[in-house]
Amino acid sequence: MLFHALARLETNAWNSLLQPLTRGVSFSALNRNYMQAITDAQKRRKRVFPLPNALFKAFEVTPLESLHTVLLGQDPYHGTFEYQKQEYPLAMGLSFSVPSHAPIPKSLQNIYQELHQSLDIPKPAHGNLQAWAEQGVLLLNAILSVEQNQAKSHAHLGWEGFTDQILNQLSKLERPLVFIFLGKVAQEKRKFLVHNPQHLILSAPHPSPLAQHRPPFFLGSEVFSKAHAFLQEKGISMQWGLTS
């Protein structure tokens, strides 16, 4: 199943980075665990998000050659929304992003609020962040799948080891990169980065309202203004504003 999903990247520059990570026993075990999780969910009349064709969307839409920022979250949205009398998953394979017709999740609303406060970016009317991805922001989660209505339900499948390796390989790239780790689950992955003076590493609490009850807070963390200043200094263009 996962190998079939990865086949979408065969002609993509990411293939050379990801393919070696899929040859070991750990990825084969992840593949088996993921397939079993889908089977188990179906028995309980539940779904697994994002849909298989969007599992690796972050790599499909962010060109490796123009990658400049990695925005790491926890796991995909586990809920759904209704549009034109049909039910769709919120998760679309890009961390924190939802389809354009979906309601904007509270965590993403806080991201927009931080951008507004620190960079005077107008708050968009939708939650689709694909425009960020296309400019070079890898919208990655630590865990790439989830069972419907069960946050962190796929934390045991083996995704963490796979994304640990991805981050490790990215930290070896000899170009300026910003790594933004949001939340404790994401921040635990800092240790997998190799030291590289070309990179900027930023951390902040998760933007979920559940994490805003006691300091430190996500709002006021200035992670985006710090990232933007770094990119500007390196001559890298990034438009955080989103149009409809």
Buried (B, 14 or more C-beta within 10 A) or exposed (E): EBEEBBEBBEEBEBBEBBEEBBEEEBBBEBBBBBEEBBEEBEEEEBBBBBBBEBBBBBBBBBBBEEBBBBBBBBBBBBBBBEEEEEEBBBBBBBBBBBBBEBBBBEBBBBBBBBBEBBBEBEEBEBBBBBBBBEBBBBBBBBBBBBBBEEBBBBBEBBBBBBBBBBBBBBBEBEEBBBBBBBBEBBBEBBEBBEEBEEBBBBBBBBBBEEBBEEEEBBBEBBBBBBBBEBBEEBEBEBEBEBEE
